[in-house]
Amino acid sequence: MRVQAPRLVATDVDGTLLDPSEKVTPRAAAVIGRLVAAGTGFVLVTGRPPRWIPSVAAQLGVARLAVCANGGVLYDVVADEIVWARTLDVALLGELAAAVTGTFPECGLAVERVGERALEGNVANFVAEPAYKHAWPDADHGVTERAELLGLPAVKMLVRCAELSSDAMVAALSPVLGGAADITFSSPRGLVEISPPRVTKATGLAEVASTFGVEQADVIAFGDMPNDLEMLRWAGHGVAMGNAHPALLDVADEVTSSNAEDGLALVLERWF
């Protein structure tokens, strides 16, 4: 168990910071408010795109930075601006699409893009081909043919095979893609997320920690899904939620209660 107070707190959003009703509990909001008031750094680190961050930040009132798209984007919530983005270029997108559809011919593809201002072109930032079945049916997205889909750089490619598990998809695609890209998932429902090579939540968090002047050992990170694995390994103290995917339980320094039981607040209240 960690004894010294962290200097930077990093948390995943869905399944970690948010409870099962997708809300920040009053207890979690209170302890995060106290740690920020005490001068401790705080950053959201999520698979979500920037456009899905303001509704979360509004529940906290103190969040400024969010590492989005599994490490692909640093978003300034207050300024509504992209600080930096790591993208898959057009040539690589084409290679990945060929490899993915060679493995799963019936899958659908989508891409996440960002502009200089995160909330401009709300729908256009997420573009899917007609065969793509969204994991969140009420989510808005643009629809286009594959050639146009792959015609601009993207921070993330998404692959959907609704009849498969995400674990099975990663197992099949990982040897095919090799080191050409980073592959992970944040939903178990047949959806995998592909990022530029060596871009993960850990690399994004490391850049934020460097900006804050915080050493790796002084970072605490919370997560629940395989896209949090590298971040929990990298942080000085990695905390898996009680509801976490089994893979996280094997690498975490600590396992807390679930997101339904204020697991994040239970840990942070030791110091704040």
NORZIUR-V13668 format. One record per residue. RES is the residue in one letter. PSI is psi in whole degrees, -180 to 180 (NA if undefined). OMEGA is omega in whole degrees, 0 to 359 (* if undefined). Layout:
# NORZIUR-V13668
RES/PSI/OMEGA, RES/PSI/OMEGA
This chain:
# NORZIUR-V13668
M/134/180, R/137/181, V/-47/184, Q/142/178, A/139/178, P/156/175, R/-14/177, L/128/178, V/126/179, A/133/180, T/139/166, D/165/183, V/-73/185, D/130/180, G/0/183, T/-74/176, L/-43/182, L/144/176, D/179/183, P/-18/176, S/11/178, E/37/176, K/152/169, V/123/181, T/154/176, P/-36/180, R/-44/179, A/-44/180, A/-39/182, A/-46/183, V/-34/176, I/-39/175, G/-40/180, R/-40/182, L/-37/177, V/-42/178, A/-28/179, A/-3/178, G/7/178, T/139/178, G/151/180, F/133/179, V/138/171, L/138/178, V/111/196, T/161/170, G/-13/181, R/151/171, P/165/180, P/-36/185, R/-15/178, W/13/182, I/-40/184, P/-36/180, S/-30/177, V/-47/181, A/-35/181, A/-28/179, Q/-17/180, L/-44/180, G/-6/184, V/-1/183, A/128/177, R/-43/185, L/144/175, A/123/169, V/117/187, C/172/175, A/42/177, N/40/178, G/-1/184, G/-17/187, V/138/167, L/121/185, Y/129/173, D/109/186, V/-43/185, V/-45/181, A/-10/187, D/53/181, E/148/173, I/122/179, V/-46/173, W/161/178, A/141/176, R/120/191, T/156/167, L/122/181, D/171/187, V/-42/181, A/-44/180, L/-38/177, L/-43/179, G/-42/179, E/-42/180, L/-42/180, A/-42/179, A/-42/181, A/-42/182, V/-49/183, T/-21/172, G/-29/178, T/-42/181, F/83/185, P/-26/184, E/3/183, C/165/174, G/148/182, L/150/174, A/162/177, V/150/175, E/126/178, R/163/174, V/149/173, G/-172/180, E/-35/176, R/127/192, A/-33/188, L/2/176, E/145/178, G/53/190, N/-50/182, V/-39/185, A/-22/180, N/-25/176, F/117/185, V/133/182, A/155/173, E/162/185, P/-30/183, A/-10/183, Y/124/176, K/111/186, H/137/178, A/-21/177, W/95/191, P/-25/183, D/3/182, A/138/179, D/143/172, H/154/175, G/153/179, V/133/181, T/169/178, E/161/188, R/-40/182, A/-43/178, E/-35/178, L/-39/185, L/11/189, G/-7/179, L/152/177, P/152/181, A/151/177, V/-17/183, K/139/169, M/137/178, L/139/181, V/126/183, R/122/171, C/92/191, A/-23/183, E/-5/181, L/166/171, S/154/177, S/-37/177, D/-46/181, A/-37/180, M/-44/179, V/-41/180, A/-37/181, A/-36/186, L/-29/185, S/-48/179, P/-24/180, V/-43/182, L/-28/180, G/-132/180, G/11/183, A/-25/182, A/166/174, D/133/183, I/135/182, T/-172/174, F/154/178, S/-5/176, S/138/180, P/-5/192, R/57/173, G/43/181, L/119/176, V/154/185, E/128/185, I/125/182, S/168/175, P/155/181, P/136/178, R/25/172, V/116/181, T/176/173, K/-33/180, A/-43/181, T/-39/177, G/-43/179, L/-39/179, A/-38/178, E/-40/178, V/-44/179, A/-41/178, S/-40/178, T/-39/178, F/-12/185, G/33/183, V/132/178, E/152/179, Q/-41/183, A/-21/183, D/15/180, V/134/171, I/136/183, A/143/182, F/140/178, G/173/183, D/-12/185, M/168/183, P/-26/176, N/-5/175, D/-5/187, L/-53/183, E/-37/180, M/-44/179, L/-35/176, R/-40/186, W/-41/186, A/152/176, G/-32/177, H/110/180, G/127/184, V/122/175, A/140/177, M/157/178, G/-23/178, N/14/188, A/156/170, H/143/183, P/-31/181, A/-31/180, L/-31/181, L/-26/182, D/-22/186, V/-16/186, A/148/172, D/-22/183, E/147/173, V/123/180, T/-173/177, S/172/184, S/172/177, N/-15/175, A/-10/184, E/24/178, D/42/182, G/-38/179, L/-47/181, A/-37/180, L/-38/180, V/-48/185, L/-27/181, E/-8/173, R/-30/185, W/-23/188, F/NA/*
